[in-house]
Amino acid sequence: MKFPKAHFVSDLHLFSRRSSGPQIQRALESAVAQSDTFVLGGDIFDFRWSALDSHEKTIEQSIRWLQGLLSVNPDCRIHYILGNHDALPGFTQQLEQLAQANEQLQWHKHYLRLNRSVFLHGDIIDAKIPYEADFHELLDARRIAHEHRPRPHPMRHHLYDAVVKTRIHRLVAHVANSNQKVLDQVSNYLKWVGQTPQAGAEQVFFGHTHRPVDALGYQGQVFFNPGAAIKGIPFKILPLDL
């Protein structure tokens, strides 16, 4: 049996100074050209840390970037899953308009299920979910709070550059996001939305943590994380069979 060819990426953080996304643009386009399905797993754009002058300019450039990606392969279906850095209402409105005009594009607020694979951003791990809570309600509230934080002062961009050069951000991601903690929280969320091994959800692709995970088995599912396209962080475009 031949499965449709697909790829997954997340956490490009485009338009932020820390992003290495422009350096992998050709590789992304090559993957789209070879794919039946391409999944963008959130934080593709970074509205909080954008180096552009305003959210409006970043939204405009983000939509233009997506239009360019759509033009690479008209036969490739592209799915966009929101993350915590790209859930801006102004952007999602434009994203919906783009999807309405292009049948090959769909966007998803929380997660996506395609055949035996589940895709999500992964910021659910930071939502501090109490027992029997509504995961999506708390996740949405956290994203709204993130959106309303003021844009960083320009000096903070320089401070972040210094952190990236020392690679401290890589150590923080490794320490803060242990595999046990992350997979336990993601697994609990998947149970809540009914995406379990018993329901045929065999593979799980997520981002957010900036820490690569390569075919790690946990509670009957196999987990993958591409890392992040941020200077000093390991990253790869993940191929998969749906």
MIDOSE-1310 file (N, C-alpha, C; in nm, 2 decimals, decimal comma, always signed):
residues 242
mkfp	+0,08/-0,12/+0,00/+0,00/+0,00/+0,00/+0,09/+0,12/+0,00; +0,06/+0,22/-0,09/+0,14/+0,34/-0,10/+0,07/+0,45/-0,02; +0,14/+0,51/+0,08/+0,08/+0,62/+0,15/+0,11/+0,75/+0,08; +0,02/+0,85/+0,10/+0,05/+0,98/+0,05/+0,18/+1,04/+0,11
kahf	+0,26/+1,11/+0,04/+0,38/+1,16/+0,09/+0,35/+1,30/+0,16; +0,41/+1,32/+0,27/+0,38/+1,44/+0,35/+0,51/+1,49/+0,42; +0,50/+1,61/+0,46/+0,61/+1,67/+0,55/+0,55/+1,76/+0,66; +0,62/+1,77/+0,77/+0,58/+1,85/+0,88/+0,69/+1,94/+0,93
vsdl	+0,66/+2,07/+0,95/+0,75/+2,16/+1,01/+0,68/+2,25/+1,11; +0,75/+2,30/+1,21/+0,69/+2,40/+1,30/+0,80/+2,49/+1,34; +0,76/+2,60/+1,41/+0,85/+2,69/+1,48/+0,96/+2,75/+1,39; +0,91/+2,80/+1,28/+1,01/+2,88/+1,19/+1,03/+3,02/+1,25
hlfs	+0,94/+3,07/+1,32/+0,95/+3,20/+1,38/+0,99/+3,31/+1,28; +0,94/+3,30/+1,16/+0,97/+3,40/+1,06/+0,94/+3,54/+1,10; +1,03/+3,63/+1,05/+1,03/+3,77/+1,08/+1,09/+3,81/+1,21; +1,13/+3,72/+1,29/+1,20/+3,75/+1,41/+1,35/+3,74/+1,38
rrss	+1,43/+3,81/+1,45/+1,57/+3,82/+1,42/+1,64/+3,69/+1,45; +1,58/+3,61/+1,54/+1,65/+3,48/+1,58/+1,62/+3,37/+1,48; +1,53/+3,39/+1,38/+1,49/+3,29/+1,29/+1,59/+3,25/+1,19; +1,61/+3,12/+1,16/+1,70/+3,08/+1,05/+1,61/+3,03/+0,94
gpqi	+1,48/+3,07/+0,94/+1,39/+3,03/+0,84/+1,43/+3,07/+0,70; +1,48/+3,19/+0,68/+1,52/+3,23/+0,54/+1,62/+3,14/+0,48; +1,71/+3,09/+0,57/+1,82/+3,00/+0,52/+1,77/+2,86/+0,47; +1,65/+2,82/+0,52/+1,60/+2,69/+0,48/+1,48/+2,71/+0,38
qral	+1,46/+2,82/+0,33/+1,34/+2,85/+0,24/+1,34/+2,76/+0,12; +1,46/+2,74/+0,06/+1,47/+2,65/-0,06/+1,44/+2,51/-0,02; +1,48/+2,46/+0,09/+1,45/+2,33/+0,13/+1,30/+2,31/+0,16; +1,24/+2,41/+0,22/+1,10/+2,40/+0,24/+1,02/+2,39/+0,11
esav	+1,06/+2,48/+0,01/+0,99/+2,47/-0,12/+1,01/+2,34/-0,19; +1,13/+2,28/-0,17/+1,16/+2,15/-0,23/+1,07/+2,05/-0,17; +1,05/+2,05/-0,04/+0,97/+1,95/+0,03/+0,82/+1,97/-0,02; +0,78/+2,09/-0,03/+0,64/+2,11/-0,08/+0,62/+2,06/-0,22
aqsd	+0,73/+2,08/-0,30/+0,72/+2,03/-0,44/+0,71/+1,88/-0,45; +0,76/+1,81/-0,35/+0,76/+1,66/-0,35/+0,64/+1,61/-0,27; +0,56/+1,69/-0,21/+0,45/+1,64/-0,12/+0,31/+1,64/-0,18; +0,23/+1,55/-0,13/+0,09/+1,56/-0,14/+0,03/+1,64/-0,04
tfvl	+0,09/+1,64/+0,08/+0,04/+1,72/+0,20/+0,16/+1,78/+0,27; +0,14/+1,90/+0,31/+0,25/+1,97/+0,39/+0,18/+2,04/+0,51; +0,23/+2,01/+0,63/+0,17/+2,06/+0,75/+0,26/+2,16/+0,82; +0,21/+2,28/+0,84/+0,28/+2,39/+0,91/+0,22/+2,38/+1,05
ggdi	+0,31/+2,35/+1,15/+0,26/+2,32/+1,28/+0,27/+2,43/+1,39; +0,25/+2,55/+1,35/+0,24/+2,66/+1,44/+0,37/+2,74/+1,47; +0,36/+2,86/+1,51/+0,47/+2,95/+1,53/+0,55/+2,96/+1,40; +0,49/+2,95/+1,28/+0,55/+2,97/+1,16/+0,60/+3,11/+1,15
fdfr	+0,51/+3,21/+1,19/+0,55/+3,35/+1,20/+0,55/+3,39/+1,35; +0,63/+3,49/+1,38/+0,64/+3,53/+1,52/+0,60/+3,68/+1,53; +0,47/+3,70/+1,56/+0,42/+3,84/+1,57/+0,47/+3,91/+1,69; +0,50/+3,84/+1,80/+0,55/+3,91/+1,92/+0,69/+3,96/+1,90
wsal	+0,78/+3,88/+1,83/+0,92/+3,92/+1,82/+0,95/+3,96/+1,67; +0,85/+4,00/+1,60/+0,88/+4,04/+1,46/+0,97/+4,17/+1,46; +1,06/+4,17/+1,36/+1,15/+4,28/+1,35/+1,09/+4,39/+1,26; +0,97/+4,36/+1,20/+0,90/+4,46/+1,12/+0,83/+4,56/+1,21
dshe	+0,79/+4,67/+1,15/+0,74/+4,79/+1,23/+0,61/+4,76/+1,30; +0,53/+4,68/+1,25/+0,39/+4,66/+1,31/+0,34/+4,52/+1,29; +0,23/+4,49/+1,36/+0,16/+4,37/+1,33/+0,11/+4,36/+1,19; +0,06/+4,48/+1,15/+0,00/+4,49/+1,02/+0,10/+4,45/+0,91
ktie	+0,22/+4,50/+0,92/+0,32/+4,47/+0,82/+0,36/+4,32/+0,82; +0,36/+4,27/+0,95/+0,40/+4,13/+0,96/+0,29/+4,04/+0,91; +0,16/+4,08/+0,93/+0,05/+4,00/+0,87/+0,06/+4,00/+0,72; +0,08/+4,12/+0,66/+0,09/+4,13/+0,52/+0,20/+4,04/+0,46
qsir	+0,32/+4,04/+0,52/+0,43/+3,96/+0,47/+0,40/+3,81/+0,50; +0,33/+3,78/+0,61/+0,30/+3,64/+0,63/+0,21/+3,58/+0,53; +0,11/+3,66/+0,49/+0,01/+3,61/+0,39/+0,09/+3,60/+0,26; +0,17/+3,69/+0,23/+0,25/+3,69/+0,10/+0,34/+3,56/+0,10
wlqg	+0,40/+3,53/+0,21/+0,48/+3,41/+0,22/+0,40/+3,29/+0,20; +0,28/+3,28/+0,25/+0,20/+3,16/+0,23/+0,15/+3,15/+0,09; +0,12/+3,27/+0,03/+0,08/+3,27/-0,11/+0,20/+3,21/-0,20; +0,32/+3,25/-0,17/+0,43/+3,19/-0,24/+0,45/+3,04/-0,22
llsv	+0,42/+3,00/-0,10/+0,43/+2,85/-0,07/+0,32/+2,78/-0,15; +0,21/+2,83/-0,15/+0,10/+2,77/-0,22/+0,12/+2,76/-0,37; +0,20/+2,85/-0,43/+0,23/+2,85/-0,57/+0,33/+2,75/-0,61; +0,41/+2,70/-0,51/+0,51/+2,60/-0,55/+0,46/+2,47/-0,61
npdc	+0,35/+2,42/-0,55/+0,29/+2,30/-0,60/+0,14/+2,30/-0,58; +0,07/+2,33/-0,69/-0,08/+2,34/-0,68/-0,15/+2,21/-0,64; -0,08/+2,10/-0,65/-0,13/+1,97/-0,61/-0,11/+1,93/-0,47; -0,03/+2,02/-0,39/+0,00/+1,99/-0,25/-0,10/+2,06/-0,16
rihy	-0,17/+1,98/-0,08/-0,26/+2,04/+0,02/-0,18/+2,09/+0,14; -0,20/+2,21/+0,18/-0,12/+2,27/+0,29/-0,21/+2,30/+0,41; -0,18/+2,25/+0,52/-0,25/+2,27/+0,65/-0,17/+2,36/+0,74; -0,24/+2,45/+0,80/-0,18/+2,55/+0,89/-0,24/+2,53/+1,03
ilgn	-0,16/+2,49/+1,13/-0,21/+2,48/+1,27/-0,16/+2,60/+1,35; -0,24/+2,67/+1,42/-0,20/+2,78/+1,50/-0,11/+2,74/+1,61; -0,02/+2,84/+1,65/+0,07/+2,82/+1,77/+0,04/+2,94/+1,86; +0,12/+2,96/+1,96/+0,10/+3,07/+2,05/+0,16/+3,20/+2,00
hdal	+0,25/+3,20/+1,90/+0,31/+3,32/+1,84/+0,24/+3,36/+1,72; +0,15/+3,29/+1,67/+0,08/+3,32/+1,54/-0,07/+3,31/+1,54; -0,13/+3,32/+1,66/-0,27/+3,31/+1,68/-0,34/+3,45/+1,68; -0,27/+3,55/+1,63/-0,32/+3,69/+1,63/-0,45/+3,70/+1,55
pgft	-0,56/+3,75/+1,61/-0,69/+3,76/+1,53/-0,68/+3,82/+1,40; -0,60/+3,93/+1,39/-0,59/+3,99/+1,26/-0,52/+3,90/+1,15; -0,43/+3,81/+1,20/-0,37/+3,72/+1,11/-0,47/+3,60/+1,07; -0,54/+3,55/+1,17/-0,63/+3,44/+1,14/-0,75/+3,49/+1,05
qqle	-0,79/+3,61/+1,06/-0,89/+3,66/+0,96/-0,84/+3,66/+0,82; -0,71/+3,70/+0,80/-0,65/+3,70/+0,67/-0,62/+3,56/+0,63; -0,59/+3,47/+0,72/-0,57/+3,33/+0,69/-0,70/+3,27/+0,64; -0,81/+3,30/+0,70/-0,93/+3,24/+0,66/-0,97/+3,29/+0,52
qlaq	-0,95/+3,42/+0,49/-0,97/+3,47/+0,36/-0,89/+3,40/+0,25; -0,76/+3,37/+0,29/-0,67/+3,31/+0,20/-0,72/+3,16/+0,17; -0,76/+3,10/+0,28/-0,81/+2,96/+0,26/-0,94/+2,95/+0,18; -1,03/+3,06/+0,20/-1,15/+3,06/+0,12/-1,12/+3,07/-0,03
aneq	-1,01/+3,14/-0,06/-0,97/+3,17/-0,20/-0,88/+3,06/-0,26; -0,83/+2,96/-0,18/-0,74/+2,86/-0,22/-0,79/+2,72/-0,16; -0,84/+2,64/-0,24/-0,89/+2,51/-0,19/-0,78/+2,42/-0,13; -0,65/+2,45/-0,17/-0,54/+2,36/-0,12/-0,50/+2,40/+0,02
lqwh	-0,55/+2,51/+0,07/-0,51/+2,55/+0,21/-0,63/+2,53/+0,31; -0,59/+2,48/+0,42/-0,69/+2,47/+0,54/-0,61/+2,51/+0,66; -0,68/+2,57/+0,75/-0,62/+2,61/+0,88/-0,70/+2,55/+1,00; -0,63/+2,53/+1,11/-0,68/+2,46/+1,22/-0,64/+2,53/+1,35
khyl	-0,74/+2,54/+1,44/-0,71/+2,62/+1,56/-0,63/+2,54/+1,66; -0,66/+2,41/+1,67/-0,60/+2,33/+1,78/-0,52/+2,21/+1,74; -0,58/+2,13/+1,65/-0,51/+2,01/+1,61/-0,56/+1,96/+1,48; -0,49/+1,87/+1,41/-0,53/+1,81/+1,29/-0,51/+1,66/+1,29
rlnr	-0,61/+1,58/+1,24/-0,59/+1,44/+1,23/-0,60/+1,40/+1,08; -0,50/+1,34/+1,03/-0,50/+1,29/+0,90/-0,46/+1,14/+0,90; -0,55/+1,05/+0,86/-0,53/+0,91/+0,87/-0,48/+0,86/+1,00; -0,36/+0,81/+1,01/-0,31/+0,76/+1,13/-0,22/+0,86/+1,21
svfl	-0,22/+0,98/+1,16/-0,13/+1,08/+1,22/-0,21/+1,20/+1,28; -0,16/+1,25/+1,40/-0,22/+1,37/+1,46/-0,11/+1,48/+1,47; -0,15/+1,60/+1,44/-0,06/+1,71/+1,44/-0,12/+1,82/+1,53; -0,03/+1,88/+1,61/-0,07/+1,99/+1,70/+0,06/+2,08/+1,72
hgdi	+0,03/+2,20/+1,77/+0,15/+2,29/+1,79/+0,22/+2,24/+1,92; +0,16/+2,23/+2,03/+0,22/+2,18/+2,15/+0,22/+2,27/+2,27; +0,17/+2,39/+2,25/+0,17/+2,49/+2,36/+0,07/+2,45/+2,47; -0,01/+2,34/+2,45/-0,09/+2,29/+2,55/-0,01/+2,25/+2,67
idak	+0,12/+2,22/+2,66/+0,20/+2,18/+2,77/+0,22/+2,29/+2,87; +0,20/+2,42/+2,83/+0,22/+2,53/+2,91/+0,09/+2,58/+2,98; -0,02/+2,52/+2,95/-0,15/+2,58/+2,99/-0,19/+2,55/+3,13; -0,11/+2,47/+3,20/-0,13/+2,43/+3,34/-0,28/+2,39/+3,36
ipye	-0,31/+2,28/+3,29/-0,45/+2,22/+3,29/-0,48/+2,15/+3,42; -0,59/+2,20/+3,49/-0,63/+2,13/+3,61/-0,71/+2,01/+3,57; -0,74/+1,92/+3,66/-0,81/+1,80/+3,64/-0,95/+1,83/+3,58; -0,99/+1,76/+3,48/-1,12/+1,77/+3,41/-1,15/+1,91/+3,36
adfh	-1,05/+1,98/+3,32/-1,07/+2,12/+3,27/-1,10/+2,11/+3,12; -1,15/+2,22/+3,06/-1,16/+2,23/+2,92/-1,03/+2,27/+2,86; -0,96/+2,18/+2,80/-0,83/+2,21/+2,74/-0,83/+2,33/+2,65; -0,92/+2,33/+2,55/-0,92/+2,43/+2,45/-0,96/+2,57/+2,51
elld	-1,05/+2,57/+2,61/-1,08/+2,70/+2,67/-0,96/+2,76/+2,73; -0,88/+2,68/+2,81/-0,76/+2,73/+2,88/-0,65/+2,76/+2,78; -0,64/+2,68/+2,67/-0,54/+2,71/+2,57/-0,57/+2,84/+2,50; -0,69/+2,86/+2,46/-0,73/+2,98/+2,40/-0,71/+3,11/+2,49
arri	-0,74/+3,09/+2,61/-0,72/+3,20/+2,71/-0,57/+3,24/+2,72; -0,49/+3,13/+2,72/-0,34/+3,16/+2,73/-0,29/+3,23/+2,60; -0,34/+3,19/+2,49/-0,30/+3,25/+2,36/-0,35/+3,40/+2,36; -0,47/+3,42/+2,40/-0,52/+3,56/+2,41/-0,43/+3,65/+2,50
aheh	-0,39/+3,59/+2,61/-0,30/+3,67/+2,70/-0,17/+3,69/+2,64; -0,12/+3,60/+2,56/+0,01/+3,61/+2,49/+0,00/+3,72/+2,39; -0,11/+3,73/+2,32/-0,13/+3,83/+2,21/-0,13/+3,97/+2,27; -0,19/+3,99/+2,39/-0,20/+4,12/+2,45/-0,08/+4,17/+2,52
rprp	+0,02/+4,09/+2,53/+0,15/+4,14/+2,58/+0,21/+4,24/+2,49; +0,26/+4,35/+2,55/+0,32/+4,46/+2,46/+0,44/+4,41/+2,38; +0,46/+4,46/+2,26/+0,57/+4,43/+2,18/+0,70/+4,47/+2,25; +0,80/+4,38/+2,24/+0,92/+4,41/+2,32/+0,99/+4,54/+2,27
hpmr	+1,05/+4,60/+2,36/+1,14/+4,72/+2,33/+1,25/+4,68/+2,24; +1,29/+4,76/+2,14/+1,40/+4,72/+2,05/+1,52/+4,67/+2,12; +1,55/+4,72/+2,24/+1,67/+4,68/+2,31/+1,66/+4,53/+2,35; +1,54/+4,48/+2,37/+1,53/+4,34/+2,41/+1,56/+4,25/+2,29
hhly	+1,54/+4,30/+2,17/+1,59/+4,22/+2,05/+1,74/+4,20/+2,06; +1,81/+4,30/+2,09/+1,96/+4,29/+2,10/+1,99/+4,19/+2,21; +1,92/+4,20/+2,33/+1,95/+4,11/+2,44/+1,92/+3,97/+2,40; +1,81/+3,95/+2,32/+1,78/+3,81/+2,27/+1,89/+3,76/+2,18
davv	+1,94/+3,85/+2,09/+2,05/+3,81/+2,00/+2,17/+3,76/+2,08; +2,20/+3,83/+2,19/+2,31/+3,79/+2,28/+2,29/+3,65/+2,34; +2,17/+3,62/+2,38/+2,13/+3,49/+2,43/+2,15/+3,39/+2,33; +2,10/+3,41/+2,21/+2,11/+3,32/+2,10/+2,26/+3,29/+2,07
ktri	+2,35/+3,39/+2,07/+2,49/+3,37/+2,04/+2,55/+3,28/+2,14; +2,51/+3,29/+2,27/+2,57/+3,20/+2,37/+2,50/+3,06/+2,38; +2,39/+3,05/+2,30/+2,32/+2,92/+2,30/+2,25/+2,88/+2,43; +2,23/+2,98/+2,52/+2,17/+2,95/+2,64/+2,02/+2,91/+2,62
hrlv	+1,96/+2,96/+2,51/+1,82/+2,93/+2,48/+1,81/+2,78/+2,45; +1,91/+2,72/+2,40/+1,91/+2,58/+2,37/+1,91/+2,50/+2,50; +1,99/+2,54/+2,59/+1,99/+2,47/+2,72/+1,86/+2,49/+2,80; +1,80/+2,61/+2,79/+1,67/+2,63/+2,86/+1,57/+2,54/+2,80
ahva	+1,56/+2,53/+2,67/+1,46/+2,44/+2,60/+1,48/+2,30/+2,65; +1,61/+2,25/+2,66/+1,64/+2,11/+2,70/+1,59/+2,09/+2,84; +1,62/+2,18/+2,93/+1,60/+2,16/+3,07/+1,45/+2,18/+3,10; +1,38/+2,28/+3,04/+1,24/+2,31/+3,07/+1,15/+2,20/+3,01
nsnq	+1,19/+2,14/+2,91/+1,10/+2,05/+2,83/+1,15/+1,91/+2,83; +1,16/+1,84/+2,94/+1,20/+1,70/+2,94/+1,10/+1,62/+2,87; +1,15/+1,51/+2,80/+1,06/+1,43/+2,72/+0,95/+1,37/+2,81; +0,98/+1,33/+2,93/+0,88/+1,27/+3,01/+0,76/+1,37/+3,04
kvld	+0,80/+1,49/+3,08/+0,70/+1,59/+3,11/+0,61/+1,63/+2,98; +0,68/+1,65/+2,87/+0,61/+1,69/+2,75/+0,52/+1,58/+2,70; +0,57/+1,46/+2,69/+0,49/+1,36/+2,63/+0,38/+1,32/+2,72; +0,39/+1,33/+2,85/+0,28/+1,30/+2,94/+0,17/+1,40/+2,92
qvsn	+0,21/+1,53/+2,91/+0,10/+1,64/+2,89/+0,04/+1,63/+2,76; +0,12/+1,61/+2,65/+0,06/+1,60/+2,52/-0,03/+1,47/+2,51; +0,01/+1,36/+2,57/-0,07/+1,24/+2,57/-0,20/+1,26/+2,64; -0,20/+1,33/+2,76/-0,32/+1,36/+2,83/-0,42/+1,44/+2,74
ylkw	-0,37/+1,54/+2,67/-0,45/+1,62/+2,58/-0,51/+1,54/+2,47; -0,43/+1,45/+2,41/-0,48/+1,36/+2,30/-0,59/+1,27/+2,35; -0,58/+1,22/+2,47/-0,69/+1,14/+2,53/-0,81/+1,23/+2,54; -0,80/+1,35/+2,58/-0,92/+1,44/+2,60/-0,99/+1,46/+2,47
vgqt	-0,91/+1,48/+2,36/-0,98/+1,50/+2,23/-1,00/+1,37/+2,15; -0,98/+1,26/+2,22/-1,01/+1,13/+2,16/-0,92/+1,08/+2,05; -0,79/+1,13/+2,05/-0,69/+1,09/+1,95/-0,60/+0,99/+2,02; -0,65/+0,87/+2,04/-0,57/+0,77/+2,11/-0,53/+0,66/+2,02
pqag	-0,44/+0,57/+2,06/-0,40/+0,45/+1,98/-0,52/+0,37/+1,94; -0,62/+0,36/+2,04/-0,74/+0,28/+2,01/-0,82/+0,34/+1,90; -0,81/+0,47/+1,88/-0,88/+0,54/+1,78/-0,80/+0,55/+1,65; -0,69/+0,48/+1,64/-0,61/+0,47/+1,52/-0,50/+0,58/+1,51
aeqv	-0,49/+0,66/+1,61/-0,39/+0,77/+1,61/-0,25/+0,71/+1,65; -0,17/+0,67/+1,55/-0,05/+0,60/+1,58/+0,07/+0,70/+1,59; +0,07/+0,81/+1,51/+0,19/+0,90/+1,51/+0,14/+1,04/+1,56; +0,23/+1,10/+1,63/+0,20/+1,24/+1,68/+0,31/+1,33/+1,65
ffgh	+0,28/+1,44/+1,58/+0,38/+1,54/+1,54/+0,34/+1,67/+1,61; +0,44/+1,73/+1,68/+0,42/+1,85/+1,75/+0,54/+1,94/+1,75; +0,53/+2,06/+1,79/+0,64/+2,16/+1,80/+0,65/+2,22/+1,93; +0,67/+2,35/+1,94/+0,66/+2,44/+2,05/+0,78/+2,43/+2,15
thrp	+0,83/+2,31/+2,17/+0,93/+2,30/+2,28/+1,07/+2,34/+2,23; +1,09/+2,35/+2,10/+1,22/+2,37/+2,04/+1,32/+2,26/+2,07; +1,27/+2,15/+2,10/+1,36/+2,03/+2,14/+1,32/+1,91/+2,05; +1,41/+1,87/+1,96/+1,37/+1,76/+1,87/+1,34/+1,63/+1,94
vdal	+1,24/+1,56/+1,88/+1,20/+1,43/+1,93/+1,19/+1,34/+1,80; +1,26/+1,23/+1,80/+1,27/+1,15/+1,68/+1,22/+1,01/+1,71; +1,09/+0,98/+1,67/+1,03/+0,85/+1,68/+1,04/+0,79/+1,82; +0,99/+0,87/+1,92/+1,00/+0,83/+2,06/+0,86/+0,77/+2,10
gyqg	+0,86/+0,64/+2,14/+0,74/+0,57/+2,17/+0,69/+0,61/+2,31; +0,56/+0,63/+2,33/+0,51/+0,67/+2,46/+0,36/+0,63/+2,46; +0,32/+0,54/+2,56/+0,18/+0,50/+2,58/+0,11/+0,47/+2,45; +0,18/+0,39/+2,37/+0,12/+0,33/+2,25/+0,12/+0,42/+2,12
qvff	+0,19/+0,54/+2,13/+0,20/+0,63/+2,02/+0,35/+0,66/+1,99; +0,38/+0,70/+1,87/+0,51/+0,74/+1,84/+0,52/+0,89/+1,81; +0,61/+0,96/+1,88/+0,61/+1,11/+1,88/+0,73/+1,16/+1,81; +0,70/+1,28/+1,74/+0,81/+1,34/+1,66/+0,80/+1,50/+1,69
npga	+0,91/+1,56/+1,69/+0,92/+1,71/+1,70/+1,04/+1,75/+1,61; +1,02/+1,85/+1,52/+1,13/+1,89/+1,43/+1,23/+1,98/+1,49; +1,21/+2,02/+1,62/+1,30/+2,13/+1,67/+1,25/+2,26/+1,63; +1,34/+2,36/+1,61/+1,30/+2,49/+1,57/+1,40/+2,56/+1,48
aikg	+1,35/+2,63/+1,38/+1,44/+2,70/+1,29/+1,48/+2,83/+1,35; +1,56/+2,82/+1,46/+1,62/+2,93/+1,54/+1,77/+2,90/+1,54; +1,84/+3,01/+1,53/+1,99/+3,00/+1,53/+2,03/+2,92/+1,65; +2,11/+2,82/+1,63/+2,17/+2,74/+1,74/+2,08/+2,62/+1,79
ipfk	+1,96/+2,61/+1,73/+1,87/+2,50/+1,77/+1,86/+2,39/+1,65; +1,87/+2,27/+1,68/+1,86/+2,16/+1,58/+1,72/+2,17/+1,51; +1,72/+2,15/+1,38/+1,59/+2,16/+1,31/+1,60/+2,07/+1,19; +1,48/+2,01/+1,15/+1,48/+1,94/+1,03/+1,33/+1,93/+0,98
ilpl	+1,32/+1,93/+0,85/+1,18/+1,91/+0,79/+1,15/+1,76/+0,80; +1,04/+1,73/+0,87/+1,01/+1,58/+0,89/+0,93/+1,52/+0,78; +0,98/+1,42/+0,71/+0,90/+1,35/+0,61/+0,82/+1,24/+0,69; +0,70/+1,21/+0,63/+0,62/+1,11/+0,69/+0,52/+1,05/+0,58
dl	+0,48/+0,93/+0,61/+0,38/+0,87/+0,53/+0,25/+0,87/+0,61; +0,14/+0,93/+0,55/+0,02/+0,94/+0,62/-0,06/+0,81/+0,63
